[in-house]
């Protein structure tokens, strides 16, 4: 009886090892996919930040130009 149990365990062990290995591979693939998704999201966030910064810089430039023009007009009107 003992020998049968030992033989059965020896026969099953490689199958269990393969099952655990496949589980690890699936976990690795899931982690890799999560990393890729995170990297893509971070790229999109960085791009959105750059676009917003460009728009803010452009609006600030326009504001400075308009403010300068108004100031010049006021100086002319005071003279």
N, CA and C of each residue as an Amber inpcrd file, in Angstrom:
protein
   237
   0.8210000  -1.1890000   0.0000000   0.0000000   0.0000000   0.0000000
   0.8700000   1.2610000   0.0000000   1.9110000   1.2450000   0.8470000
   2.7900000   2.4010000   0.9120000   3.4400000   2.6600000  -0.4380000
   3.8150000   1.6020000  -1.1110000   4.4950000   1.7470000  -2.3890000
   3.5750000   2.3360000  -3.4480000   2.3170000   1.9650000  -3.3780000
   1.3450000   2.4850000  -4.3420000   1.1880000   3.9970000  -4.1520000
   1.1150000   4.4200000  -2.8990000   0.9830000   5.8520000  -2.6070000
   2.2150000   6.6020000  -3.0930000   3.4020000   6.0350000  -2.8360000
   4.6500000   6.6790000  -3.2570000   4.7090000   6.7490000  -4.7760000
   4.3580000   5.6680000  -5.4500000   4.3680000   5.6450000  -6.9170000
   3.3570000   6.6390000  -7.4680000   2.1880000   6.6930000  -6.8670000
   1.1630000   7.6410000  -7.3230000   1.6530000   9.0790000  -7.1520000
   2.2700000   9.3730000  -6.0250000   2.8000000  10.7240000  -5.7950000
   3.8990000  11.0590000  -6.7990000   4.7790000  10.0810000  -7.0620000
   5.8430000  10.3180000  -8.0440000   5.2720000  10.5480000  -9.4340000
   4.1740000   9.8960000  -9.7450000   3.5510000  10.0700000 -11.0550000
   2.8350000  11.4190000 -11.1540000   2.2690000  11.8800000 -10.0470000
   1.4820000  13.1140000 -10.0520000   2.3590000  14.3600000  -9.9220000
   3.5120000  14.2470000  -9.2780000   4.3630000  15.4010000  -9.0140000
   4.7250000  16.1820000 -10.2830000   5.1510000  15.5550000 -11.3730000
   5.4600000  16.3470000 -12.5690000   4.2360000  17.1090000 -13.1110000
   3.0770000  16.4960000 -13.0120000   1.8670000  17.1810000 -13.4730000
   1.5770000  18.4000000 -12.6060000   1.7550000  18.2530000 -11.2980000
   1.5420000  19.3950000 -10.3960000   2.5680000  20.4900000 -10.6640000
   3.7970000  20.0920000 -10.9260000   4.8410000  21.0840000 -11.2160000
   4.5110000  21.8440000 -12.4910000   4.0410000  21.1250000 -13.5150000
   3.6500000  21.7960000 -14.7580000   2.4930000  22.7520000 -14.5190000
   1.5380000  22.3250000 -13.7210000   0.3760000  23.1780000 -13.4410000
   0.8140000  24.4620000 -12.7370000   1.7110000  24.3180000 -11.7500000
   2.1980000  25.5010000 -11.0350000   2.9970000  26.3920000 -11.9750000
   3.7770000  25.7890000 -12.8730000   4.5790000  26.5650000 -13.8110000
   3.6790000  27.3610000 -14.7540000   2.6220000  26.7150000 -15.2550000
   1.6850000  27.4170000 -16.1430000   1.0090000  28.5700000 -15.4100000
   0.6850000  28.3650000 -14.1680000   0.0940000  29.4390000 -13.3760000
   1.0450000  30.6150000 -13.2320000   2.3030000  30.3120000 -13.0440000
   3.3080000  31.3780000 -12.9430000   3.4360000  32.1280000 -14.2600000
   3.4100000  31.3960000 -15.3450000   3.5280000  32.0410000 -16.6630000
   2.3350000  32.9530000 -16.9170000   1.1510000  32.4950000 -16.5620000
  -0.0400000  33.3360000 -16.7250000   0.0600000  34.5790000 -15.8480000
   0.5580000  34.4160000 -14.6450000   0.7270000  35.5620000 -13.7470000
   1.7440000  36.5390000 -14.3280000   2.8350000  36.0250000 -14.8620000
   3.8440000  36.8930000 -15.4900000   3.2550000  37.6500000 -16.6700000
   2.4780000  36.9620000 -17.4790000   1.8470000  37.6260000 -18.6220000
   0.8810000  38.7130000 -18.1700000   0.1330000  38.4220000 -17.1250000
  -0.8080000  39.4200000 -16.6030000  -0.0620000  40.6330000 -16.0640000
   1.0280000  40.3980000 -15.3620000   1.8250000  41.5120000 -14.8260000
   2.4310000  42.3200000 -15.9700000   2.9410000  41.6390000 -16.9830000
   3.5250000  42.3390000 -18.1270000   2.4650000  43.1830000 -18.8390000
   1.2700000  42.6370000 -18.9970000   0.1850000  43.3890000 -19.6390000
  -0.1940000  44.6060000 -18.7970000  -0.2340000  44.4250000 -17.4850000
  -0.5520000  45.5530000 -16.5930000   0.5220000  46.6320000 -16.7010000
   1.7730000  46.2310000 -16.7930000   2.8560000  47.2130000 -16.9530000
   2.7360000  47.9590000 -18.2620000   2.4190000  47.2370000 -19.3300000
   2.2430000  47.9020000 -20.6320000   1.0850000  48.8940000 -20.5920000
  -0.0170000  48.4880000 -19.9690000  -1.1780000  49.3820000 -19.8670000
  -0.8290000  50.6100000 -19.0320000  -0.0950000  50.4070000 -17.9480000
   0.3050000  51.5480000 -17.1060000   1.2260000  52.4820000 -17.8780000
   2.1810000  51.9280000 -18.6130000   3.1050000  52.7570000 -19.3940000
   2.3390000  53.5680000 -20.4360000   1.3750000  52.9410000 -21.0890000
   0.5780000  53.6510000 -22.0850000  -0.2360000  54.7690000 -21.4310000
  -0.8140000  54.4880000 -20.2870000  -1.5860000  55.5120000 -19.5690000
  -0.6790000  56.6710000 -19.1600000   0.5240000  56.3540000 -18.6970000
   1.4580000  57.4130000 -18.2980000   1.8720000  58.2630000 -19.5010000
   2.0530000  57.6260000 -20.6650000   2.3760000  58.3920000 -21.8810000
   1.2330000  59.3220000 -22.2390000  -0.0060000  58.8250000 -22.1360000
  -1.1660000  59.6610000 -22.4470000  -1.2820000  60.8310000 -21.4720000
  -1.0200000  60.5770000 -20.1960000  -1.0700000  61.6500000 -19.1990000
   0.0030000  62.6930000 -19.4980000   1.2020000  62.2370000 -19.8200000
   2.2900000  63.1690000 -20.1330000   1.9510000  63.9970000 -21.3670000
   1.3590000  63.3720000 -22.3650000   0.9810000  64.1040000 -23.5750000
  -0.1050000  65.1330000 -23.2560000  -1.0810000  64.7600000 -22.4540000
  -2.1370000  65.6980000 -22.0720000  -1.5510000  66.8770000 -21.2990000
  -0.6110000  66.6010000 -20.4070000   0.0440000  67.6860000 -19.6610000
   0.7860000  68.6270000 -20.5900000   1.5020000  68.0690000 -21.5770000
   2.2200000  68.9210000 -22.5340000   1.2540000  69.7970000 -23.3110000
   0.1390000  69.2100000 -23.7530000  -0.8450000  69.9870000 -24.5060000
  -1.4400000  71.1110000 -23.6480000  -1.7710000  70.7980000 -22.4150000
  -2.3320000  71.8090000 -21.5190000  -1.3130000  72.9090000 -21.2700000
  -0.0620000  72.5180000 -21.0520000   0.9900000  73.5100000 -20.8210000
   1.1470000  74.4180000 -22.0390000   1.1110000  73.8240000 -23.2490000
   1.1940000  74.6340000 -24.4760000   0.0410000  75.6140000 -24.5610000
  -1.1700000  75.1390000 -24.2800000  -2.3400000  76.0180000 -24.3390000
  -2.2420000  77.1320000 -23.3090000  -1.7880000  76.8010000 -22.1050000
  -1.6380000  77.8320000 -21.0700000  -0.5780000  78.8560000 -21.4710000
   0.5340000  78.3930000 -22.0190000   1.5750000  79.3230000 -22.4660000
   1.0580000  80.2380000 -23.5670000   0.3000000  79.6600000 -24.4880000
  -0.2630000  80.4500000 -25.5820000  -1.2420000  81.4940000 -25.0430000
  -2.1130000  81.0870000 -24.1280000  -3.0700000  82.0270000 -23.5430000
  -2.3420000  83.1170000 -22.7650000  -1.2920000  82.7500000 -22.0670000
  -0.5300000  83.7420000 -21.3070000   0.1580000  84.7390000 -22.2470000
   0.7020000  84.2510000 -23.3420000   1.3120000  85.1360000 -24.3360000
   0.2890000  86.1110000 -24.8910000  -0.8830000  85.5810000 -25.2550000
  -1.9450000  86.4460000 -25.7830000  -2.3350000  87.4980000 -24.7590000
  -2.4680000  87.0720000 -23.5040000  -2.8490000  88.0070000 -22.4510000
  -1.8120000  89.1110000 -22.3010000  -0.5080000  88.7410000 -22.3220000
   0.5520000  89.7500000 -22.1960000   0.5230000  90.7300000 -23.3580000
   0.3070000  90.2240000 -24.5680000   0.2490000  91.1010000 -25.7410000
  -0.9280000  92.0630000 -25.6270000  -2.0910000  91.5310000 -25.2760000
  -3.2730000  92.3860000 -25.1480000  -3.0910000  93.3920000 -24.0140000
  -2.5200000  92.9760000 -22.9050000  -2.3000000  93.8700000 -21.7780000
  -1.3340000  94.9900000 -22.1800000  -0.2880000  94.6320000 -22.8970000
   0.6780000  95.6260000 -23.3720000   0.0070000  96.6330000 -24.2920000
  -0.8650000  96.1340000 -25.1800000  -1.5660000  97.0390000 -26.0980000
  -2.4860000  97.9850000 -25.3390000  -3.2180000  97.4830000 -24.3880000
  -4.1170000  98.3290000 -23.5900000  -3.3060000  99.3610000 -22.8180000
  -2.2060000  98.9460000 -22.2490000  -1.3590000  99.8740000 -21.4940000
  -0.8330000 100.9820000 -22.4040000  -0.4070000 100.6250000 -23.6170000
   0.0740000 101.6300000 -24.5680000  -1.0520000 102.5890000 -24.9600000
  -2.2480000 102.0580000 -25.1700000  -3.3750000 102.9220000 -25.5210000
  -3.6910000 103.8750000 -24.3810000  -3.6240000 103.4010000 -23.1470000
  -3.8930000 104.2670000 -22.0090000  -2.8230000 105.3470000 -21.8950000
  -1.5820000 104.9890000 -22.1230000  -0.4970000 105.9870000 -22.0840000
  -0.7190000 107.0660000 -23.1430000  -1.1290000 106.6440000 -24.3280000
  -1.3800000 107.6160000 -25.4220000  -2.5420000 108.5260000 -25.0520000
  -3.5850000 107.9490000 -24.4670000  -4.7640000 108.7630000 -24.1480000
  -4.4640000 109.7490000 -23.0180000  -3.5410000 109.4450000 -22.1240000
  -3.2020000 110.3320000 -21.0310000  -2.3670000 111.5170000 -21.5130000
  -1.6720000 111.3680000 -22.6090000  -0.7980000 112.4490000 -23.1070000
  -1.5690000 113.5340000 -23.7580000
